[in-house]
Structures are given as structure tokens and as C-alpha cells.
Amino acid sequence: ETEKILAINISANTAMVHLFMGYSCEGLGKYPFMPHTLDCIGSDTRMLNLMDREIPVFITGGISAYVGGDILAGLGLQRFLSEKKVSLFIDLGTNAEMVLSDGNGKIYVTSAPAGPAFEAANISCGVGSVEGAISSICVEKGNLKWTTIGGKNPVGFCGSGILEAIFELLKNHV
């Protein structure tokens, strides 16, 4: 089926792009947080050792060491930058990246580490993203259903499980 692929676009945070491209991440780990590059990258599947067939690969550029191409791709897909009202776009992951538009062309961007929140740090039944961590939960017809990482017996909640549990509790007025 790879013959149907005409091009590949990769949008990821700056650290993931660095790891994927084999760039040093040293500049990302200490002030002044200087990435190897924030530019868009054009390459192909042969140069990147992804497959024998040559297919163009485009990697979305980033804004800073901790605001990457993943959020730019999200902004584009949501047509965020053309909104004529105050808008907030949030990308939650290892970093919490946030883009605020005043609706008049002024954009503010920031980022903060969010990993501990998604690793369930300081929560009595919280665990990291390990086998047995409840990663998804829902209430269907009054019954509680959950999924664990690796399909193992539950050992606690990882961050995504906690967020879904809170959502389900609120949705069901609990």
C-alpha cells in the first residue's frame, strides 16, 4: 500500500523533531534553550532511512525550543489565526503550549512543563504511564468502563485516565 503515499508531513514538538532527525538535544536542556533548528525541513524517505521508495517528507518548523510544529499544525487545521474573536488554543502533552489571539491580529504564545500533571504526580492513586495504568474511562448506561495500558489489571490512574475520570464525573453530575 505504500505506493499510494505521495508525501509525508511530520508535525511534532521541537524535541521529537530533534530526536527524529538525529540532531543534538543539548541546547534544548539548558538556558537559553537553543534548538539546532526551528526551520521547516524538506527531505525524503530514502535520506531518512524510512523506506526504499523515495517519497518527499516535510517536517513542520517550530516557534521555539518548547513551542513546536505540532501546535502550528493544530493552529492551521483549526484556522485559528483567521479568527476575529478572542481565542485560546491549548496543546497539552509533555509541555502545555498555549496560543492566545486577541482577535485583532495580536498573538501570544507560551509553554510550560506539564509532564508531572500527566504522570499523576502527587495523586494518591496516580501512577505514571505504566502497564495497568487506567488510561481511559467512561460511564455507559450507568456502568463504569475503563481501559488500562497493556490491558493489565488496574494499578492506578495515569494522567489521561484522571482527566477522563473528571470529565465523566462532571458529565454525569457526580
C-alpha positions in Angstrom: 0.0 0.0 0.0 3.0 2.4 0.3 2.7 3.1 -3.4 -0.4 5.2 -2.6 1.7 7.5 -0.4 2.6 10.7 -2.3 4.2 12.7 0.5 4.6 12.6 4.3 4.2 15.6 6.6 5.5 15.3 10.2 4.5 17.8 12.8 6.0 17.3 16.2 7.4 19.2 19.2 10.9 20.5 18.8 12.5 17.8 20.9 10.8 15.0 18.9 12.0 16.6 15.6 15.5 16.7 17.0 15.4 13.1 18.1 13.9 12.0 14.7 16.5 13.9 12.7 19.4 12.8 14.9 20.2 16.4 16.0 21.7 17.1 19.4 19.2 17.9 22.0 21.8 19.5 24.3 20.7 23.1 23.5 17.1 22.2 24.5 18.0 21.2 28.0 19.6 24.4 29.3 19.2 28.1 29.1 18.9 29.9 26.7 17.2 26.8 25.2 18.7 26.9 21.7 17.4 24.3 19.3 19.5 23.0 16.4 16.9 24.4 14.0 13.3 25.7 14.0 13.1 25.7 10.2 10.8 23.6 8.1 12.8 20.6 6.9 12.4 19.0 3.5 13.8 15.6 2.9 12.7 12.2 1.6 12.1 8.7 2.9 15.4 7.4 1.5 17.5 10.1 3.1 15.7 9.5 6.4 16.1 5.7 6.1 12.3 5.2 6.3 11.8 3.1 3.2 13.5 2.2 -0.1 11.0 4.1 -2.2 11.7 7.8 -2.4 8.8 9.9 -1.1 9.0 13.6 -0.1 9.0 14.2 3.6 8.2 17.7 5.0 8.7 18.5 8.7 6.8 21.4 10.1 9.0 24.1 11.7 8.6 25.4 15.2 8.4 28.7 17.0 10.8 28.0 19.9 12.5 25.2 21.8 9.2 24.4 23.6 6.6 25.6 21.0 6.9 23.2 18.1 5.5 22.4 14.7 2.7 20.3 16.3 1.0 23.3 17.7 1.5 25.2 14.4 -0.2 22.3 12.5 -3.1 22.4 15.0 -3.4 26.2 14.6 -3.6 25.7 10.8 -6.1 22.9 10.9 -8.4 24.9 13.2 -8.0 28.1 11.1 -7.1 29.7 14.5 -5.1 32.6 13.1 -8.0 33.8 11.0 -10.4 34.0 14.0 -11.8 37.5 14.6 -12.6 36.9 18.2 -10.5 36.3 21.4 -9.4 32.6 21.2 -7.2 30.3 23.1 -5.6 27.2 21.7 -4.1 24.7 24.1 -1.9 21.7 23.3 -1.5 19.5 26.4 1.3 17.0 26.5 4.8 16.9 28.0 4.6 20.6 27.6 1.5 22.7 27.8 1.7 25.0 24.9 -0.9 27.9 24.7 -1.6 30.4 22.0 -3.9 33.4 22.7 -5.3 35.6 20.0 -6.9 38.9 20.7 -8.9 38.6 17.6 -7.2 41.7 16.1 -4.0 40.1 14.8 -2.0 40.0 18.1 -0.9 36.6 19.1 0.7 35.5 22.4 2.4 32.1 22.8 3.8 30.4 25.9 4.8 27.0 27.1 5.2 25.3 30.5 6.2 21.8 31.5 3.1 19.7 32.1 4.6 16.2 32.3 4.1 15.8 36.1 0.4 16.6 35.7 0.1 13.8 33.1 2.1 11.4 35.2 -0.4 11.8 38.0 2.2 13.2 40.4 1.1 13.8 43.9 -2.2 12.0 43.5 -2.8 9.1 45.9 -4.0 6.7 43.2 -1.8 8.2 40.5 0.8 6.3 38.6 2.9 7.0 35.5 2.0 5.6 32.1 2.9 2.1 33.1 1.2 -1.2 32.4 -2.0 -1.4 34.3 -2.5 2.4 34.5 -6.1 3.3 33.8 -5.7 5.5 30.7 -9.3 5.8 29.6 -12.6 5.7 31.5 -16.2 6.3 30.7 -19.7 5.8 32.0 -22.0 4.0 29.7 -25.7 3.4 30.7 -24.7 3.8 34.4 -21.8 1.3 34.1 -18.2 2.3 34.6 -15.8 1.1 31.8 -12.1 1.6 31.6 -9.0 0.7 29.6 -5.6 0.1 31.0 -2.2 0.4 29.4 -1.3 -3.1 28.1 -4.7 -4.5 29.1 -3.4 -5.4 32.5 -5.2 -5.2 35.8 -5.6 -1.7 37.1 -2.8 -0.4 39.4 -3.9 3.3 39.4 -4.7 6.3 37.1 -2.2 7.9 34.7 -2.8 11.5 33.7 -5.1 10.8 30.7 -7.2 8.5 32.9 -7.6 11.1 35.6 -8.7 13.7 33.0 -11.2 11.4 31.6 -12.5 10.4 35.0 -13.0 14.1 35.9 -14.8 14.6 32.6 -17.1 11.6 33.2 -17.9 12.7 36.7 -18.8 16.2 35.6 -20.8 14.9 32.6 -22.8 12.6 34.8 -23.3 15.2 37.6 -21.4 13.2 40.2 
